[in-house]
Amino acid sequence: MSMAALVRNPAFWAALTLTALTLIWLALSAPVSLITQIAIYTLYGAGVNLLVGYTGLVPFGASVFFGCASYASAFFVTAGYGNDIASLAFAVILSAAMALVIGAVILRRTGLYFSLLTLAFSQIAFEVAFKWTTVTGGENGLQGIARRSFANDLSFHAFVVVTVVACLWLLWRIAHSPFGRVLQAVRDNEHRARSLGYNVYRVRLGAFILTGVFVGYSGALLTLMLQGVYANNLNWQHAGDSLLMTVLGGIHHALGPLWGAIAFILLEDRLSAITENWWLIFAPILMLFALLSPEGIQGLVQRLFGRSHWTLVRNTIPARPALITPFESAAINADPDKPLLQTRKLCKQFGNLVTARDIDLDVHPFVLHSIIGPNGAGKTTFFNMLSGSLRPSSGGILFEGNDITRAPVHVRARLGIGRSFQILSVFPNLTVFENVRIAVQAERRGAKGLFSDAHELAGINDRAWSVLDAVGLADQAADSCLNLPHGAKRLLEIGITLAINSKLLLLDEPLAGLAESDRVLVADLIKKLSKRHAVVLIEHDIDRVLAISDRISVLHQGRLIADGRPADVAKHPDVIAAYLGAADDKRTSPIESERNVRAPGRLLLEANGVACGYGGSTVLSNLDLRIHEGEAVALLGRNGVGKTTTLRCLTGTLPAVAGQISFAGKALGGLKPYEINRLGISLVPEGRRLFPNLTVTENLQLASRPGGASLEQVFELFPRLLTRQKAKAENLSGGERQMVAIARALVVPSKLILLDEPFEGLAPAVIKEVMDALAKLRGKVAMIIVEHHAETVLPIVDRAYVLVNGQIAFEGDAGRLERDHDLQARLLGVVQGDELEATLKRAAI
């Protein structure tokens, strides 16, 4: 080991710290047992931090291993089975066996349930130890445990320090092993880890067993230090001691348990000498750390020196090879004439809601196959069934001729089905290189070593460099994923999907939220990948999809309505109707109401140059919007262009990163959502979001404020709600819930109501009721109505805005847009005719 590697190893600093403390205590002629206790609890905390810091699980009752191993060591010695050293080994084996059994049960749950289950096991053990007096000694415990291998306290202290440092070195080694790196991936994003082929349950079980081993060893050491064992360590009052020490020192730091143990034990020793109520002093100290330094003692020190980063692992990556091997696909030898993936009569039903119905589809190698469709068409449901996130209600899925209909996500990933996600799904606290290396490792069955250094596995590292080079991120390999721009994160997610040796790439809206330059870059990459893989793409940028796709399938209301070449699909009458609506559609025809010919009221809302997005992406850019009092305005656009984002920005749930928004002359910048609502802006969200256990009347009364509409006025507007006023929201139909959601905005009171897809999923008769109500509200309250069917909403609004890729592409009279079908097709539909041919020619060039 080089000197640089030695200095980076936390075991080295733990050895120096414990040695220094030992020398100080000896110089003070103080009992060295206090430093022995610090060393033991350092290991106790480090074992717990393997779960908390590295794996993301929080055990409230790891003391079940600490206490039971203590008793196991005592029983082994007193029964005469061996000496004190052998008792340590016995305690570790027993603790590992207990962790296997307990973990197999409680790891079926995560979060708070996991934490409480660990505490429950610890408390059960305490009750047994405290009340089984004839075996455990009950309240008095077992005393007089012989420690024959050590002549005095100092020799035992030396043994403890050496073995604890060795255990800390081993934990550091495990953290950098292939297994340890997977733990960190699971901590950051278990869903993504599962999609790469990892069995997350087994990974966590392995970590739980390791925690049992290290915690059990520390518990056995405490028995030998005290030469006795007591039930107190199992009690709920002490069950969280190790967790508390770890948090105090810093859970995201390898040496956090050491600093926490030193602070906790020394403060306890000094404060308890002053008063028996020492917790009254210690508790405020803990509260200050929780409020001022969430990263604990080490985090506080880092901030004092102007630094802030996790130290759970070293912050290096393997050296970049002089020549990166070009990436090769696992599907390169596939037969292009034989379908790689097939679906047959695939259906998915949620209660009475059918989101996929009898979908038959063939996906061939080396084909860029796009799935398009309007909102609610069932595209994401279809993807979730292909990847295994959802189990079909009926039908089957074949991959390379094998039935995978019931195969879980990680099994499908191992077969070669890789998926990216609409919302970025990477491992944020790992480097770019480590994100890809974790994915490569998932495909290599021999990369599960517990003690080998992951960065010394040449084959895996070389493959990771090849993938990074293929997606254009080799130069950013050492960067933290948190610091990447949005476009680079999209490339990284595609790289992660590639890295598991995928034969089929399922790409869910990879262009979402990208600037135009990044869209071009990512689209070019996808097109290149389709030459070596089968690619199934969901994307809302229809023009670009038509330009790069080899084949397009169109879903609408869960059905496959068109499938074929882009030029043919774009001209298909059912596709045009799905995106723009049609007069012969089965839905209710629009209400034929004349628009009010009146001068616009006073300017109510004004947005100038607004930009906002998610996680570094820019969804809206340079948005200008003006709404007048009593005016009804339609906000239109294809899926994914920023309509809902606009509403979220106006209500304050998504802060604008640029530009200004004012309402009734008051700037909205910096205001909280509830403050904006009290000014008079109300949102009727997609999905309604009522309180299901409250009645219609209770939902309205909860929102009601002085100045809003009365219940009588609400029931006059929606007569159906009068007969349903005592029904719980969970028992209402979709249309009735939509009426309650609109009524809730009226009783607030509201000057401006934002309606997000108010007609989605409603029966034709109900759509007419809701449209009649909105038509009556025109002139009384301002409205912005988001709707993906232009022909539904244009007859009942005064003006319309159309968004294209986050910017306003049209602003004007709704009647003009309603009459200009060519303009609608260009802005809202699919590219047709000469424009399509020109687009395809540009793509070929």
C-alpha positions, 0 to 999 in steps of 0.5 A: 500500500502506497503512503498516499493510499495509507493516508486516505484510509480512515483506519489509519486515522482511527489508529492514530486517534485511538493511540493518541487518546490512549497516551493522553489517558496514560499520562493522566493516570486515568483508567484506560477502559474509557478509551477501550469503550470508545474503540468498541462503540466506534466499531458498533457505530461503524457497523450500523453506518454500513446500513445507514450511510452506505445502504440507506436503511435506518435500524433503531434496534441494531442493539439486538445483535450487540446485546445478544452477542454479549450474552453469547460470549458470556455463555460460551465462557461460563459454560466452559466451551472455550476461552475468551478469544474463542467466545468472540468467534462464537458470538460473531457466528451467532450474530450473523445467523441471527441477522440472516433470520431477522433480515429475511423477515424484516427486509420485506419492508423499508423506511419507518417499518424497517426501523420499527421492526428492528426496535421490536426485535431488540425489545423482545430480546430485552424482555427475555434477558431481563425476565429469564433470571435463571439463565441471564441473571435478570436485572443483575446480569452475569458477572465474573466472566473470566478474561484469561487471555489478557494479563491486565486492562492495558493488554486487553485495550491494545487487543481491542484497538488493534482488532477494531482498527482491523475491522474498520480497514475491512469495512473500508475495503468492503465499501470499495468492493463491487458489493459495497459499490452496489450498496451505495447505488441501492441507497441512492436509487433502488428502483434504478438498481433493480432496473439494472439487474440487481436483486435489491432484497438480497443486496440489503440482506447481505449488508444486514448480515455484515452489520450483524457481524461487526456489531456482534463482535463489538458487543462481545468485546464489551462483555470481556471489557466489563467481565460481565453482561447486562440486559440494559444494552438491549433496552429501547432506552439504549437501542439507539445509542450507536445510531445517535453516535453515528449521526453526531459524528456524521453518517456520510463520513467513514470516520463519523462513528469515531468522532461520535463515539468520542463526543458521546462517551466523553460528554457522558463521562464528564456530565454524569460526574456533575449531575445525574440528569446529564441528559438535560445538558446533552440533549440541547447539544444534540439539538444544536448539531441537528439544526446547525450541522446535519452532517455531524461533527466532521461536516462542521469541521469541513464547513469551517475549512470551506469544504463540504463532501461525503467521505464514505469512499475515496473520491477517485476513479481508475486511470483513463486508458490511453486508448479506449476500446470502441463500444460493441453491442450485445445485439450486434449478431441478432437476426434483423428479420426475427422479432426480438420482442413480441407482445400478444393481446397485452392488456392492463386494467386498474379496476374499471379503468383500462389503460392497455387493450389487446396490444400486439406489437413486434420489435425488431433488432436495428430498428428505431421503433417509436411509440407516440400518442396523446396524454392518457394513451397508455404509453408509460403503462405499456413501457412499465409492462415491458420492463416488468414494473407492472404485471399485465392483466392478460396477454403475453410478452416474449423476448427472444422467443421466451415468455417473460410475462411474469419475470421481475424487473431485475431478471428482464434486465439480465436478459438484455432489456435496458430502460431509461426513465422519463424523470431522470433516474441515475445515482446522484451521489456517485461519479459519472464513471461509477454510475456506468461501472455499477451498471457494467458490473451488474452484467458481470456475474463474477463481479460480486467480490466482497474484498476485491477493489472494484477499481482494480477490475480491469475488464469492468473498468475498460467496458465502463470507459467504452460506454462513457466514450460512446455517449460522449462523457469520457471527459466528465468521468470524474465529475459528481453526478450532482454537478452535471448539466441536465443534457449530460445527465440524459446522456449518462442515463442512456449510458447506464442503460447501455452498460448492462449489455442491453439488446433492447433499449426502452427510452422513455422521453429522453429529450424531455427538458433539453435545450435545442442543442442538447436535443440534437445531440441526444437524438443523434445518439439515439439514431446511432444506437438503433443501428446496433440495438433494438430501440423503442422510444417514447417521445413527445417531440413529434417532429423529431420522432418522425424525422429519426424513426424507422417505425412508429406505433400510435396508442390512443386510449390504450389501443394501438390505432396505427403502426408503420412507416412515419410517412404513413402514420402521420397521414393516418386519419385516426392519428390526426383525430387522436391529436387534434380531435375530429368532428366524427369523434365519439366524444361530445361535440363542442358547445356552440356558444358565441364568444362575448364581444367585449373589451378586455377587462383590467390586466390581472396576471402578467408573466414576462420572460419566465423560465423554469424547469426541474433538476437543472433542466429548462422546460419553459424559456422566455415565457410571456403570458397575459390574462385579463379579468374574467377572461377565459384562455386556452393553453395548448400544446403537445405533450411535454411542452410545458403546459403543466409546468406553466401552471405549477410556476404560476402557483409557486410550487415550481419557482421560476429561475428567471423572469417576473410574474405579477398578479393584480399588480403584486409580484409573485416572486418569492411567495409561497404557494399558499400565499399565492392562493390567498391572493386569488389564484387556484389550481384545479389539478390533473387527477383532482386530488380531493380528500377521499375520506371527506364528503363533497360538502366537507371537501368544499367547506375545508377550502371555503373562505369569505368572499368565495362562492356559497354552497348554494351557488356551487350546487346551482352550477353543478346540480349533480353535486346537490344529490351527492353532497353527503357522499365521500369523495372516494365513492364519486365518479370521475366526472363528479370528482372533477366538478368538486375540484372546480367548485373547490376553487370557486369557494376559495375565493378565486380571481383566476382558476387554472384548470389542468386537463379538466376533461381528461377521462370523462364520459361525453355527457359529463364533458358537456356538463363541465363545459356548460359550467365553464361557459357560465363562468366566463366573464365572472372569473378568469380561467386558464384551461390546459387541454390537449384536444383543441377542438374541445376547449377553443369554442368556450375561450376568448384567447389561446396560447400554444406552447412548442418546446417551452416557448409561446408559438402562438398567441391570439384569438381562439376563434382564429385558431379554431377556424385555421385547421392547418395552423392547428395541425402545424402547432398541435398535430403531426407533420403532414404532406410536404412538410413531412417529406422535407423533414424526412429529407433533412433527417437523411442528410 
